[in-house]
Amino acid sequence: MFLNKTTVITSDLEYGYPVFCTTIIAFSAFNNIVSLISIPASVGTDPCTWRNLIVSGIHGLIAGIWGCLCLLLYPELIEDPYTANNPFIFHMVVFCSGYFVYDFIDHFINGKSLEQWEVTLHHIALWI
């Protein structure tokens, strides 16, 4: 799959859209699973906040581990982050983009877009 650490084979990038769509679907499914868990009293009575905290935390855990692996496996990313690329790093960005689209849609569906405008602005800024 890799010729060397900085060469990207075009076929590796073909999986970008499937990874993006699968991420959105997977987080939506995970959101539905989390909705079956009872809400702790410390969170309050808003089930949307509870689900968002859990799903966001899982995304952060996955992306954090993935980011650390990128730096460990591809140290040239530290030296030159603009030209160091490969499918592993590319798919992490695609995964995170899929999550932000999912979260934006989730906020919109649950009527939280204006209530939590700073989160909405955060998602829009990341797309730019």
FENNORQUI-V262877 format. One record per residue. N is the residue number from 1. RES is the residue in three letters. D_CENTER is the distance of its C-alpha to the mean C-alpha in Angstrom with 2 decimals. Layout:
BEGIN
N_RES_D_CENTER ; N_RES_D_CENTER
END
This chain:
BEGIN
1_MET_23.54 ; 2_PHE_23.77 ; 3_LEU_27.03 ; 4_ASN_26.29 ; 5_LYS_23.47 ; 6_THR_23.32 ; 7_THR_24.36 ; 8_VAL_21.90 ; 9_ILE_23.39 ; 10_THR_22.76 ; 11_SER_22.33 ; 12_ASP_19.28 ; 13_LEU_17.51 ; 14_GLU_18.61 ; 15_TYR_15.78 ; 16_GLY_13.22 ; 17_TYR_13.79 ; 18_PRO_14.00 ; 19_VAL_10.71 ; 20_PHE_9.15 ; 21_CYS_11.42 ; 22_THR_11.15 ; 23_THR_7.47 ; 24_ILE_8.73 ; 25_ILE_11.84 ; 26_ALA_10.73 ; 27_PHE_8.95 ; 28_SER_12.09 ; 29_ALA_14.30 ; 30_PHE_13.02 ; 31_ASN_13.64 ; 32_ASN_17.08 ; 33_ILE_17.79 ; 34_VAL_17.09 ; 35_SER_19.46 ; 36_LEU_22.19 ; 37_ILE_22.13 ; 38_SER_24.59 ; 39_ILE_23.59 ; 40_PRO_24.95 ; 41_ALA_27.61 ; 42_SER_26.00 ; 43_VAL_23.12 ; 44_GLY_25.69 ; 45_THR_26.08 ; 46_ASP_22.99 ; 47_PRO_21.02 ; 48_CYS_18.16 ; 49_THR_17.70 ; 50_TRP_17.90 ; 51_ARG_15.32 ; 52_ASN_12.86 ; 53_LEU_13.65 ; 54_ILE_13.21 ; 55_VAL_9.96 ; 56_SER_8.47 ; 57_GLY_10.38 ; 58_ILE_9.23 ; 59_HIS_5.52 ; 60_GLY_7.48 ; 61_LEU_9.86 ; 62_ILE_8.15 ; 63_ALA_6.59 ; 64_GLY_10.04 ; 65_ILE_12.02 ; 66_TRP_10.64 ; 67_GLY_11.42 ; 68_CYS_14.75 ; 69_LEU_15.53 ; 70_CYS_15.11 ; 71_LEU_17.61 ; 72_LEU_19.85 ; 73_LEU_20.08 ; 74_TYR_20.25 ; 75_PRO_22.14 ; 76_GLU_23.06 ; 77_LEU_19.66 ; 78_ILE_21.23 ; 79_GLU_24.41 ; 80_ASP_23.20 ; 81_PRO_19.51 ; 82_TYR_20.48 ; 83_THR_22.13 ; 84_ALA_20.61 ; 85_ASN_18.40 ; 86_ASN_18.01 ; 87_PRO_16.00 ; 88_PHE_14.22 ; 89_ILE_12.88 ; 90_PHE_12.46 ; 91_HIS_10.33 ; 92_MET_7.93 ; 93_VAL_7.74 ; 94_VAL_7.69 ; 95_PHE_4.90 ; 96_CYS_2.69 ; 97_SER_5.53 ; 98_GLY_5.63 ; 99_TYR_3.53 ; 100_PHE_5.76 ; 101_VAL_8.45 ; 102_TYR_8.48 ; 103_ASP_8.83 ; 104_PHE_11.32 ; 105_ILE_13.18 ; 106_ASP_13.35 ; 107_HIS_14.81 ; 108_PHE_17.13 ; 109_ILE_18.35 ; 110_ASN_19.10 ; 111_GLY_20.86 ; 112_LYS_18.86 ; 113_SER_18.19 ; 114_LEU_21.49 ; 115_GLU_21.85 ; 116_GLN_18.72 ; 117_TRP_19.15 ; 118_GLU_17.66 ; 119_VAL_14.18 ; 120_THR_14.82 ; 121_LEU_16.12 ; 122_HIS_13.17 ; 123_HIS_10.88 ; 124_ILE_13.85 ; 125_ALA_14.46 ; 126_LEU_11.18 ; 127_TRP_12.14 ; 128_ILE_15.59
END
